[in-house]
Amino acid sequence: MKNNKTDTLLFLEQLARYLTIKNWQIAFELEYAIIWQRELGHQILEITVPKPSAEDSDEILEKTLKKLANFEEKTVETLKLNISNQYTDKLSVRVVGESVKDGTIPLDDGVKLFEKTKHLINALALSAKNKKAVFGHNSGGKNVAEFMSQVRLGQTQIGSYIVNLSYPVENIDVKDQNEIIQAISFSRSVSHNLVNSLKKLKEKITHYENNPTSFAELIPEGVSHNLCEAIIGLSGSEQQRKVEIKLQAGEINDEAMPSKAFNIQFDQNEIKVVQIASKYYQGEYTLPRYEIIGKIVGLHSSNLAEGGYIQVPCKIENKTVEIRIDLSPEQYQLAAEAHKTEQQIQCKGENLYINKKKGRLQKLNSMNIL
């Protein structure tokens, strides 16, 4: 099966682990082969796995794989992939739309698709290590850099357009006081973060009620501006495509992995909400029907006959934001009186637009001195 002895030895080790996971047991050992058996109902299945020292090991191995593939009702090639990739988590990103329905994609879109897929897995690796609203370009450190160097790009598939990524996962023995416990690799924690953050984001979108500040509670769950921007980018320049993300978990000891086949989709309408979340994490969002109460710190007018605007600092999301409010001539005169006497004012508007440390109350409905 394999000409390189090192490759053959590695594959035989992988095969032994695969058989153990599938409840096969070593029945007995010969000089040049190991006999494995497994109970199935009232019959006992048996296969012969050659040792690397056997002269005809390749021939015996091929026969064994055909027999095992027949037992498992799959092709030999599929079985070989299952054996080789059992300790690999596989991520598929699929986009669906008119421009990709024949399995091809415009060149510029294709380049961006691969780029945004990389951004997606990088964002998940970053938030697996540290939870933040926005990550800089050089964030992550050694763990993230090593993980990204292990991510491999697979073949795309016909039917819509699919990009496949894979990365190795493993169990690690960790000493806890006097006891050795089994932990998971950082790469598997990235997969955990993927499942959790995307699931929480989908749930929030489903129940979204026009309040962007509700996305704050997703930051500890691993959702970030970087992740949202990657999803938006995958949907196309005009968000014209549906995005589907699928994770197939490798077979390591990990009871916390909820499902071996995790699948989630974001359609065009959901992508619009992801855009709102992305802007919120950068400090840009709009709150509907908002009331501002505070003291005026600035009055500005180039022509009193046309009114002007005032500046009122207030707390938004536990942060001090300076709010601009545009006023009519009558309202501006009232504001000037409040400023002179250092009284608070109350302003109600249709929307409050926030951009980091500044904001603007839009479509003022009422203004009163308190």
N, C-alpha and C positions, 0 to 999 in steps of 0.2 A: 504494500500500500504506500509506503513512504521509503524513499531511497536513503535518506539521511538517518543514520543510527540515532543521533540525538533527538530528531523529530519522532522517530519510532518509539523511543523510550518515553518521551513526554506523552505521546498519545496513549501508550499502554497504561501510564499512571492515571491519565484522565479517564480512560475506560474503566479502570478499577474503581475509581471514585464514583463514576456514573452507575456502575452495577450495584455498588453498595447503597447508593441513594434509592435505586429502583428495587431494593429488597432482595437482591441476589446475595448468595453466601458462598464462600469457598468450601467446596465439598472435600477435595483433597488436592495435593500438589504432587506433580510428577517432575522428572528431571528437567524437561524442556517445556512444560506447560502447566497451567493451573485450570482445574475443572471447577466451574461455577454452577450452582444450582438454585432454582427458585420454585417454590410451590405455587401452583395455579389450579385451584379447585382440588380435584383428586389426582392430578398428574404432577410430575416433577419435570420442569424444563431444565435442560443442561446445555452448556456451551463450553468450548475449549478455548482458552486464551493463551497464546504462545508466550514463552519467555523471550526476552531479547536475544538470548544466546542460541535459540533454535535456528537451524540453518534455513528452514522453510517457513520462517515466522510470517513473512508477508503473505504467502499463499494461505496459511492457516487463518491468519487474521481476516483476510477477505471473506473466507467461508464463514467465519464466526459472525462477522458483521452482517452478512446476508441472512444468516439464521436469526440473529437478534432483531434485525429490521423486520423480518417476517413475523416474529413474535409480537412486535410493537405496531405492526400494520403501518409501516412508513417506508419510504425509499432509503436505500443505503446512504445516499448523499445527505438526506435530511438527518439521518441518524448520526453521521459523522459530524455535521454541524452542531447537533445537540450535544454531542460528547465534547467537542472542542470549545463550545461557547457556554458550557454549563456554569462557569464562574465569570460570566460577562453579563452586565446589564445592557439591554439594547433599547435605544430611544429612537422612535420614528416620528418625524414631523411631516405631516401630509397637508398640502394645500389643495383646495377644490374650487374651481371656477371655470368660466368660459375659456380663459386664455390658456388653461392647462389640461383641458378635458381629453386631449389626444395623447397625453403622456409627455408632451414637450412643453417648454416654457420659453418666453422671450429671453434673449441672452442677458440683458441688463437685469431683468427680474430674477433670473436664475442666479446671477452673481450675488444679488442682495439676499436671496433666499438662503444660500449657504452662509453668508455673513451673519444674518439674523439668527440662524440656527446656532452658530457659534456663540453669539451674544446670549442666546437663551440658556445654553448649558453653563456658560460662564457666570451669568447672573444667579443661577441656582447654586453653583459652587460657592459664590461669594456669600450668599445669604445662608448657606448651610453652616458656614463658619461664624458669621456675625450678622445680626439683624439690623438693617438700616433702611432708611427711605430711599437714599441715593448713594451709589458707589462710584468712586472716582476711577480713572483709567488704570491706576497702578495699585488698586486694592487687592487684598487677598493673601499676599505673602506666599511662603513656600508650599503649603498644602494645596492651594488653588493652582499654583503654577505647575506642580507635579501632576495634579489630576488632569489639567488641560493637556499636558504633554502625552498622556496616556489615551486620550479620546481618539477614536479612529472613525474615519468616514467610510460608510458602506456604499453599496450600489443603490442607485435610484431605481424605482420600479415603474412600470407602465400602468396607466390608469390614474388620473389626476397626476400629482407629482409628489414624490416622496423622497426625503433625505433620511438616511439611516446613520445613526451614530452608535458606537459601542465603547465600553470601557470596563476594565477588569475590576472585579470585586472579590473580597476574601474575608475570612475570619482571622482575627488576630488574638493571640494569647497575651493577656495583660495581667501583671502581678498586682493583686489588691491585698495589701498587708501580707499575710502568709498563704493566700489562696490564689491560684491561677484561674482567671475567668476568661471566657471567650467574648471578644468584642467584634465589631464590624469595622471595616476599613473606611477611610474618609469618603472614598468613592461611593460606597453604599449609602452613607449619610446624605450624599447629594441626591441619590434616588429617593430617599425618604422625604427630603425637602421638596423635591419635584412633585411627588404625590400630594403632600400636605398643602403646599402653597397654591398649586393649581386648583385643587379641590376647594379650598377656602375662597379663592378668587371667584370661581364659578358660582359658589353659593351666594357670595355677596352680590354678584351681578344679577342673579336670579331674583333677589329680594331688594334690589336697589330702589331707594325712594327719594331720589333727587337731593341727596345730602352727601357731597363728596368727602366731608370730614369722617364719615363712617369707614373710609378706607384706612384710617389711622390704625385701627385694631388689627389690620392684616400685616402690618410691619413685623410684629413678633412671630408671625406665621411664615415668614420668608418671602413675602411679596414686596417688590421694590419697583422704583421707576425703571430700573434697568430691565427687569423681567417684563414689565408691561410694554416697554418700547420694543423689545424683541418680538413679542406676540403681534404687536401692531405692524411691525416691519414685515413679518411673515405673511400678513394678510394682503400685501400689495401696496402700491403707491397711493391708491384710492380706497384702500380697505375693501377691495372687491372680492376677496376670496375667503372661504371658510378655512379655519386652521384646526387640524386634528393632531393631538400629541399622544403618543402611545409608549408605554414602558413595559418591556418584557424582562422580568427580574431573573437574574442568574440563580442557580441553586446552591446557596450557602445557608448556613444555620442562621436564620433571622426571623423570629416569630413576629417581630413588629412590622414586617412588610405585609400590608393588608391584602394585596392581591398580586398574583403573578402576572396578570394582564391588566394593567391600568390604562384606561382610554378616556380622553376628555376632548371636547370640541368647543370652539368659539366661533359663532356665526357673525355675519356682518353687523347685526344690531348689538351683539355682545361686545364686539370690538370697539364700538363707539363708547361704551361704558368703560372699557379698558383705557381708552384715551383720557377720559375724565380722571381715572385713578392715577395715570401716569403724570398728568399735569399737577394733580394734588400733591404727589410726592415731591415735586419740585417747588411747591409753595404757591401754585397758581390754581385758583378754583373760584367758583361762584356759589354764593349761598342765597337761596330765594327768600323773599319777604323778611327782610332783616331790620332790626331796630338798633340804633346807635345811641348810647347815652354817655356823655362826657363833657369836659370843658374844652372850649375852643383855644387852640394854641397859635392859630394863624388865620388872618383875614386877607383876601387878595381880590382886588378889583381894579381894572384899568378904566372902567367907566361905570360909575354908580347907577346911572340910568339903565344899565343893562344887567345889573346884579354883579355876581362874582362867585367865589368859592371859599370855603373854610376848611381848616384842617382840625380833626378831632382824634386824638389818640385813644385807643381802647384795646381791651384784651380779646384776642381771637385765638382759640386753640391754645390758651395759656401763653400766648406771645403778644407783645405790644405791637400793634399795627397802627400806622398813621392813616386815617381815613379822610379822603377828599369828598366834600359834598358840594355840588353846584346849586346855587340859590338864585331865586328871582330877586328883583330890586327890593320888594317888601320883606322877603325872607332875610335878605342880606342885612337890612336895617335892624331887624329883630336880633340877628346874630351879633351885630356890633354892640347892641345894648347888653346882651348876655356876656360878651367878652369883657366889656367895661366893668361890669359888676361881678365878674368871675363866677357867674352862675352856670350850672350845667344845662345842657340842652338835650332834647329827645328828638331824634329824627327817624322816620320810618320810610323805607324805600322798597321798590319791587325786587331789587337784587343788590347784593354786596359782592363786588369783584375784588379778589385778593391776589396780589402778586408779591410774594415774599413779605417784606416789611411795610408794604404800602397797599392801600385799598381805595375803592371808590364806590360810594353808595349811589346807585343808579335809579332814575325815575322816582324822585322824592315825592312821597304822598302827603307827609305832614311834618311839621316842625313846631316844637313847643319849648318854652323856657321852664325849667323845673325849680 
